[in-house]
């Protein structure tokens, strides 16, 4: 009889300890899951941003590749760069320079 009481006593304690540990585990899992979801969302947003940045860099890379290829094969591209960046003109062209006041005065005309 005493043995049965002892077994019942330990079984009850084990059950109580199991319930307490299970409750603590549940609380910890809930807290970790919430932080885990927030972290997952932050990582997803960062991933989307990086994909966007990667696409932009890819577009720029393609544009630069095309320009490099054009520099090697198209004389018009070289001429355009010489005109825009170096201010060069052809021998049969004339440049007219106007003072800034003139440009401001007539800039609004159609």
VMD Tcl script that builds the backbone (N, CA, C; Angstrom):
set m [mol new atoms 330]
animate dup $m
set s [atomselect $m all]
$s set {name element resname resid chain x y z} {
  {N N UNK 1 A 0.819 -1.182 0.000}
  {CA C UNK 1 A 0.000 0.000 0.000}
  {C C UNK 1 A 0.873 1.260 0.000}
  {N N UNK 2 A 1.864 1.219 0.856}
  {CA C UNK 2 A 2.790 2.339 0.934}
  {C C UNK 2 A 3.527 2.523 -0.408}
  {N N UNK 3 A 3.862 1.440 -1.071}
  {CA C UNK 3 A 4.540 1.487 -2.356}
  {C C UNK 3 A 3.642 2.142 -3.398}
  {N N UNK 4 A 2.357 1.835 -3.360}
  {CA C UNK 4 A 1.425 2.440 -4.301}
  {C C UNK 4 A 1.316 3.940 -4.071}
  {N N UNK 5 A 1.307 4.352 -2.789}
  {CA C UNK 5 A 1.256 5.780 -2.498}
  {C C UNK 5 A 2.529 6.477 -3.000}
  {N N UNK 6 A 3.662 5.843 -2.803}
  {CA C UNK 6 A 4.929 6.396 -3.240}
  {C C UNK 6 A 4.967 6.534 -4.775}
  {N N UNK 7 A 4.505 5.521 -5.457}
  {CA C UNK 7 A 4.450 5.558 -6.930}
  {C C UNK 7 A 3.496 6.650 -7.382}
  {N N UNK 8 A 2.350 6.753 -6.739}
  {CA C UNK 8 A 1.364 7.768 -7.092}
  {C C UNK 8 A 1.940 9.160 -6.833}
  {N N UNK 9 A 2.676 9.295 -5.714}
  {CA C UNK 9 A 3.270 10.572 -5.367}
  {C C UNK 9 A 4.304 10.989 -6.436}
  {N N UNK 10 A 5.197 10.087 -6.828}
  {CA C UNK 10 A 6.206 10.387 -7.838}
  {C C UNK 10 A 5.581 10.585 -9.215}
  {N N UNK 11 A 4.562 9.812 -9.504}
  {CA C UNK 11 A 3.876 9.973 -10.781}
  {C C UNK 11 A 3.219 11.346 -10.843}
  {N N UNK 12 A 2.610 11.788 -9.770}
  {CA C UNK 12 A 1.992 13.111 -9.706}
  {C C UNK 12 A 3.023 14.216 -9.861}
  {N N UNK 13 A 4.155 14.051 -9.166}
  {CA C UNK 13 A 5.230 15.044 -9.280}
  {C C UNK 13 A 5.787 15.091 -10.704}
  {N N UNK 14 A 5.965 13.931 -11.269}
  {CA C UNK 14 A 6.474 13.865 -12.642}
  {C C UNK 14 A 5.493 14.542 -13.588}
  {N N UNK 15 A 4.225 14.293 -13.371}
  {CA C UNK 15 A 3.208 14.904 -14.219}
  {C C UNK 15 A 3.225 16.426 -14.059}
  {N N UNK 16 A 3.318 16.907 -12.822}
  {CA C UNK 16 A 3.355 18.351 -12.579}
  {C C UNK 16 A 4.598 18.962 -13.212}
  {N N UNK 17 A 5.751 18.324 -13.032}
  {CA C UNK 17 A 7.003 18.828 -13.618}
  {C C UNK 17 A 6.916 18.821 -15.146}
  {N N UNK 18 A 6.319 17.784 -15.697}
  {CA C UNK 18 A 6.163 17.706 -17.148}
  {C C UNK 18 A 5.281 18.838 -17.647}
  {N N UNK 19 A 4.203 19.102 -16.934}
  {CA C UNK 19 A 3.318 20.198 -17.329}
  {C C UNK 19 A 4.013 21.556 -17.209}
  {N N UNK 20 A 4.762 21.751 -16.148}
  {CA C UNK 20 A 5.482 23.017 -15.963}
  {C C UNK 20 A 6.524 23.198 -17.067}
  {N N UNK 21 A 7.322 22.158 -17.302}
  {CA C UNK 21 A 8.337 22.247 -18.359}
  {C C UNK 21 A 7.696 22.430 -19.730}
  {N N UNK 22 A 6.593 21.746 -19.971}
  {CA C UNK 22 A 5.880 21.919 -21.243}
  {C C UNK 22 A 5.368 23.336 -21.402}
  {N N UNK 23 A 4.856 23.904 -20.331}
  {CA C UNK 23 A 4.384 25.291 -20.377}
  {C C UNK 23 A 5.513 26.261 -20.655}
  {N N UNK 24 A 6.630 26.062 -19.956}
  {CA C UNK 24 A 7.792 26.913 -20.192}
  {C C UNK 24 A 8.298 26.761 -21.628}
  {N N UNK 25 A 8.316 25.547 -22.115}
  {CA C UNK 25 A 8.736 25.285 -23.490}
  {C C UNK 25 A 7.785 25.984 -24.478}
  {N N UNK 26 A 6.505 25.932 -24.190}
  {CA C UNK 26 A 5.520 26.591 -25.048}
  {C C UNK 26 A 5.708 28.095 -25.071}
  {N N UNK 27 A 5.977 28.684 -23.903}
  {CA C UNK 27 A 6.211 30.129 -23.833}
  {C C UNK 27 A 7.474 30.493 -24.615}
  {N N UNK 28 A 8.538 29.734 -24.403}
  {CA C UNK 28 A 9.792 30.000 -25.109}
  {C C UNK 28 A 9.603 29.847 -26.618}
  {N N UNK 29 A 8.888 28.803 -27.021}
  {CA C UNK 29 A 8.661 28.584 -28.450}
  {C C UNK 29 A 7.857 29.732 -29.054}
  {N N UNK 30 A 6.874 30.244 -28.323}
  {CA C UNK 30 A 6.071 31.362 -28.816}
  {C C UNK 30 A 6.933 32.604 -28.990}
  {N N UNK 31 A 7.766 32.893 -27.993}
  {CA C UNK 31 A 8.628 34.068 -28.095}
  {C C UNK 31 A 9.626 33.921 -29.232}
  {N N UNK 32 A 10.223 32.749 -29.336}
  {CA C UNK 32 A 11.189 32.526 -30.399}
  {C C UNK 32 A 10.520 32.548 -31.769}
  {N N UNK 33 A 9.335 32.008 -31.856}
  {CA C UNK 33 A 8.626 31.989 -33.134}
  {C C UNK 33 A 8.294 33.405 -33.578}
  {N N UNK 34 A 7.873 34.258 -32.641}
  {CA C UNK 34 A 7.543 35.637 -32.981}
  {C C UNK 34 A 8.799 36.354 -33.477}
  {N N UNK 35 A 9.895 36.220 -32.737}
  {CA C UNK 35 A 11.147 36.823 -33.183}
  {C C UNK 35 A 11.600 36.207 -34.496}
  {N N UNK 36 A 11.395 34.917 -34.626}
  {CA C UNK 36 A 11.779 34.242 -35.861}
  {C C UNK 36 A 10.990 34.751 -37.051}
  {N N UNK 37 A 9.692 34.990 -36.865}
  {CA C UNK 37 A 8.865 35.513 -37.956}
  {C C UNK 37 A 9.272 36.931 -38.321}
  {N N UNK 38 A 9.542 37.761 -37.307}
  {CA C UNK 38 A 9.978 39.126 -37.582}
  {C C UNK 38 A 11.313 39.117 -38.317}
  {N N UNK 39 A 12.216 38.260 -37.878}
  {CA C UNK 39 A 13.526 38.153 -38.534}
  {C C UNK 39 A 13.355 37.651 -39.971}
  {N N UNK 40 A 12.484 36.686 -40.146}
  {CA C UNK 40 A 12.224 36.151 -41.486}
  {C C UNK 40 A 11.664 37.247 -42.391}
  {N N UNK 41 A 10.763 38.060 -41.864}
  {CA C UNK 41 A 10.200 39.162 -42.659}
  {C C UNK 41 A 11.275 40.180 -43.019}
  {N N UNK 42 A 12.152 40.517 -42.056}
  {CA C UNK 42 A 13.233 41.458 -42.341}
  {C C UNK 42 A 14.165 40.901 -43.413}
  {N N UNK 43 A 14.472 39.620 -43.318}
  {CA C UNK 43 A 15.347 38.988 -44.305}
  {C C UNK 43 A 14.678 38.984 -45.678}
  {N N UNK 44 A 13.378 38.729 -45.724}
  {CA C UNK 44 A 12.643 38.732 -46.995}
  {C C UNK 44 A 12.656 40.118 -47.630}
  {N N UNK 45 A 12.464 41.163 -46.823}
  {CA C UNK 45 A 12.497 42.536 -47.335}
  {C C UNK 45 A 13.894 42.866 -47.850}
  {N N UNK 46 A 14.913 42.486 -47.085}
  {CA C UNK 46 A 16.290 42.734 -47.526}
  {C C UNK 46 A 16.597 41.974 -48.814}
  {N N UNK 47 A 16.096 40.749 -48.920}
  {CA C UNK 47 A 16.301 39.960 -50.132}
  {C C UNK 47 A 15.663 40.645 -51.343}
  {N N UNK 48 A 14.439 41.132 -51.182}
  {CA C UNK 48 A 13.772 41.834 -52.279}
  {C C UNK 48 A 14.557 43.077 -52.687}
  {N N UNK 49 A 15.075 43.811 -51.701}
  {CA C UNK 49 A 15.877 45.000 -51.988}
  {C C UNK 49 A 17.131 44.610 -52.763}
  {N N UNK 50 A 17.794 43.554 -52.330}
  {CA C UNK 50 A 19.020 43.124 -53.002}
  {C C UNK 50 A 18.738 42.622 -54.417}
  {N N UNK 51 A 17.599 41.968 -54.615}
  {CA C UNK 51 A 17.222 41.535 -55.967}
  {C C UNK 51 A 17.023 42.758 -56.855}
  {N N UNK 52 A 16.372 43.785 -56.315}
  {CA C UNK 52 A 16.155 45.027 -57.078}
  {C C UNK 52 A 17.493 45.685 -57.411}
  {N N UNK 53 A 18.382 45.790 -56.431}
  {CA C UNK 53 A 19.697 46.386 -56.658}
  {C C UNK 53 A 20.465 45.576 -57.698}
  {N N UNK 54 A 20.371 44.256 -57.600}
  {CA C UNK 54 A 21.059 43.383 -58.554}
  {C C UNK 54 A 20.537 43.610 -59.974}
  {N N UNK 55 A 19.232 43.788 -60.126}
  {CA C UNK 55 A 18.656 44.060 -61.449}
  {C C UNK 55 A 19.167 45.387 -62.000}
  {N N UNK 56 A 19.210 46.407 -61.142}
  {CA C UNK 56 A 19.700 47.715 -61.580}
  {C C UNK 56 A 21.155 47.633 -62.038}
  {N N UNK 57 A 21.971 46.939 -61.267}
  {CA C UNK 57 A 23.379 46.782 -61.634}
  {C C UNK 57 A 23.496 45.995 -62.934}
  {N N UNK 58 A 22.646 44.996 -63.105}
  {CA C UNK 58 A 22.665 44.207 -64.330}
  {C C UNK 58 A 22.313 45.072 -65.544}
  {N N UNK 59 A 21.292 45.936 -65.394}
  {CA C UNK 59 A 20.927 46.838 -66.491}
  {C C UNK 59 A 22.078 47.788 -66.827}
  {N N UNK 60 A 22.692 48.353 -65.780}
  {CA C UNK 60 A 23.817 49.253 -66.001}
  {C C UNK 60 A 24.972 48.518 -66.683}
  {N N UNK 61 A 25.221 47.313 -66.247}
  {CA C UNK 61 A 26.294 46.510 -66.830}
  {C C UNK 61 A 26.026 46.246 -68.310}
  {N N UNK 62 A 24.791 45.902 -68.636}
  {CA C UNK 62 A 24.431 45.665 -70.044}
  {C C UNK 62 A 24.591 46.933 -70.881}
  {N N UNK 63 A 24.163 48.079 -70.332}
  {CA C UNK 63 A 24.289 49.344 -71.058}
  {C C UNK 63 A 25.754 49.681 -71.292}
  {N N UNK 64 A 26.581 49.485 -70.276}
  {CA C UNK 64 A 28.009 49.768 -70.434}
  {C C UNK 64 A 28.662 48.811 -71.432}
  {N N UNK 65 A 28.238 47.556 -71.399}
  {CA C UNK 65 A 28.777 46.580 -72.350}
  {C C UNK 65 A 28.431 46.988 -73.780}
  {N N UNK 66 A 27.185 47.404 -74.001}
  {CA C UNK 66 A 26.779 47.850 -75.332}
  {C C UNK 66 A 27.557 49.089 -75.762}
  {N N UNK 67 A 27.783 49.998 -74.826}
  {CA C UNK 67 A 28.533 51.220 -75.170}
  {C C UNK 67 A 29.986 50.878 -75.519}
  {N N UNK 68 A 30.574 49.963 -74.763}
  {CA C UNK 68 A 31.953 49.557 -75.053}
  {C C UNK 68 A 32.039 48.919 -76.437}
  {N N UNK 69 A 31.071 48.062 -76.747}
  {CA C UNK 69 A 31.062 47.429 -78.064}
  {C C UNK 69 A 30.879 48.467 -79.168}
  {N N UNK 70 A 30.025 49.470 -78.911}
  {CA C UNK 70 A 29.791 50.523 -79.898}
  {C C UNK 70 A 31.036 51.383 -80.086}
  {N N UNK 71 A 31.789 51.603 -79.018}
  {CA C UNK 71 A 33.018 52.384 -79.139}
  {C C UNK 71 A 34.012 51.723 -80.083}
  {N N UNK 72 A 34.022 50.413 -80.084}
  {CA C UNK 72 A 34.955 49.704 -80.942}
  {C C UNK 72 A 34.495 49.575 -82.372}
  {N N UNK 73 A 33.203 49.771 -82.617}
  {CA C UNK 73 A 32.708 49.494 -83.967}
  {C C UNK 73 A 31.952 50.650 -84.623}
  {N N UNK 74 A 31.532 51.662 -83.869}
  {CA C UNK 74 A 30.694 52.721 -84.438}
  {C C UNK 74 A 31.377 54.080 -84.279}
  {N N UNK 75 A 31.774 54.683 -85.389}
  {CA C UNK 75 A 32.472 55.969 -85.368}
  {C C UNK 75 A 31.574 57.090 -84.860}
  {N N UNK 76 A 30.252 56.960 -85.053}
  {CA C UNK 76 A 29.334 57.997 -84.579}
  {C C UNK 76 A 29.349 58.116 -83.062}
  {N N UNK 77 A 29.508 57.005 -82.384}
  {CA C UNK 77 A 29.555 57.029 -80.915}
  {C C UNK 77 A 30.789 57.789 -80.459}
  {N N UNK 78 A 31.909 57.512 -81.091}
  {CA C UNK 78 A 33.144 58.213 -80.742}
  {C C UNK 78 A 33.000 59.709 -81.011}
  {N N UNK 79 A 32.365 60.053 -82.130}
  {CA C UNK 79 A 32.138 61.466 -82.456}
  {C C UNK 79 A 31.227 62.126 -81.418}
  {N N UNK 80 A 30.161 61.440 -81.024}
  {CA C UNK 80 A 29.253 61.994 -80.018}
  {C C UNK 80 A 29.977 62.250 -78.695}
  {N N UNK 81 A 30.827 61.330 -78.297}
  {CA C UNK 81 A 31.582 61.506 -77.050}
  {C C UNK 81 A 32.544 62.681 -77.179}
  {N N UNK 82 A 33.207 62.794 -78.332}
  {CA C UNK 82 A 34.133 63.908 -78.548}
  {C C UNK 82 A 33.387 65.240 -78.493}
  {N N UNK 83 A 32.197 65.296 -79.039}
  {CA C UNK 83 A 31.401 66.529 -79.026}
  {C C UNK 83 A 30.926 66.860 -77.607}
  {N N UNK 84 A 30.347 65.869 -76.912}
  {CA C UNK 84 A 29.739 66.122 -75.607}
  {C C UNK 84 A 30.773 66.328 -74.499}
  {N N UNK 85 A 31.755 65.471 -74.445}
  {CA C UNK 85 A 32.679 65.506 -73.317}
  {C C UNK 85 A 33.898 66.402 -73.563}
  {N N UNK 86 A 34.316 66.532 -74.816}
  {CA C UNK 86 A 35.518 67.306 -75.110}
  {C C UNK 86 A 35.214 68.629 -75.802}
  {N N UNK 87 A 33.954 68.831 -76.187}
  {CA C UNK 87 A 33.566 70.079 -76.827}
  {C C UNK 87 A 34.150 70.257 -78.224}
  {N N UNK 88 A 34.445 69.181 -78.887}
  {CA C UNK 88 A 35.047 69.247 -80.225}
  {C C UNK 88 A 33.976 69.484 -81.284}
  {N N UNK 89 A 34.396 70.078 -82.400}
  {CA C UNK 89 A 33.492 70.324 -83.535}
  {C C UNK 89 A 34.185 69.881 -84.817}
  {N N UNK 90 A 33.390 69.767 -85.865}
  {CA C UNK 90 A 33.957 69.457 -87.182}
  {C C UNK 90 A 34.592 70.718 -87.759}
  {N N UNK 91 A 35.429 70.511 -88.752}
  {CA C UNK 91 A 36.126 71.659 -89.353}
  {C C UNK 91 A 35.176 72.580 -90.117}
  {N N UNK 92 A 34.037 72.068 -90.559}
  {CA C UNK 92 A 33.093 72.898 -91.325}
  {C C UNK 92 A 31.977 73.473 -90.453}
  {N N UNK 93 A 32.083 73.391 -89.144}
  {CA C UNK 93 A 31.051 73.897 -88.234}
  {C C UNK 93 A 31.508 75.205 -87.589}
  {N N UNK 94 A 30.531 76.000 -87.180}
  {CA C UNK 94 A 30.792 77.248 -86.469}
  {C C UNK 94 A 30.011 77.223 -85.164}
  {N N UNK 95 A 30.658 77.649 -84.102}
  {CA C UNK 95 A 29.992 77.690 -82.797}
  {C C UNK 95 A 29.665 79.138 -82.471}
  {N N UNK 96 A 28.446 79.360 -82.024}
  {CA C UNK 96 A 28.012 80.675 -81.558}
  {C C UNK 96 A 27.807 80.591 -80.057}
  {N N UNK 97 A 28.494 81.453 -79.319}
  {CA C UNK 97 A 28.361 81.496 -77.864}
  {C C UNK 97 A 27.574 82.736 -77.488}
  {N N UNK 98 A 26.548 82.538 -76.662}
  {CA C UNK 98 A 25.702 83.634 -76.225}
  {C C UNK 98 A 25.912 83.863 -74.735}
  {N N UNK 99 A 25.829 85.116 -74.300}
  {CA C UNK 99 A 25.985 85.384 -72.864}
  {C C UNK 99 A 24.817 84.796 -72.076}
  {N N UNK 100 A 25.019 84.515 -70.796}
  {CA C UNK 100 A 23.949 83.899 -69.981}
  {C C UNK 100 A 22.666 84.718 -69.947}
  {N N UNK 101 A 22.782 86.067 -70.000}
  {CA C UNK 101 A 21.572 86.897 -69.969}
  {C C UNK 101 A 20.681 86.618 -71.191}
  {N N UNK 102 A 21.303 86.425 -72.322}
  {CA C UNK 102 A 20.577 86.129 -73.551}
  {C C UNK 102 A 19.822 84.807 -73.416}
  {N N UNK 103 A 20.495 83.806 -72.849}
  {CA C UNK 103 A 19.868 82.493 -72.687}
  {C C UNK 103 A 18.689 82.573 -71.728}
  {N N UNK 104 A 18.830 83.341 -70.646}
  {CA C UNK 104 A 17.737 83.479 -69.689}
  {C C UNK 104 A 16.555 84.221 -70.308}
  {N N UNK 105 A 16.843 85.253 -71.077}
  {CA C UNK 105 A 15.795 86.077 -71.675}
  {C C UNK 105 A 14.976 85.299 -72.689}
  {N N UNK 106 A 15.621 84.454 -73.480}
  {CA C UNK 106 A 14.933 83.762 -74.571}
  {C C UNK 106 A 14.668 82.288 -74.288}
  {N N UNK 107 A 14.942 81.833 -73.096}
  {CA C UNK 107 A 14.750 80.426 -72.754}
  {C C UNK 107 A 13.260 80.065 -72.739}
  {N N UNK 108 A 12.402 80.999 -72.396}
  {CA C UNK 108 A 10.971 80.722 -72.280}
  {C C UNK 108 A 10.245 80.763 -73.607}
  {N N UNK 109 A 10.886 81.195 -74.673}
  {CA C UNK 109 A 10.223 81.261 -75.979}
  {C C UNK 109 A 10.008 79.870 -76.546}
  {N N UNK 110 A 8.897 79.680 -77.265}
  {CA C UNK 110 A 8.615 78.346 -77.844}
  {C C UNK 110 A 9.501 78.006 -79.004}
}
mol reanalyze $m
mol bondsrecalc $m
mol representation Tube
mol addrep $m
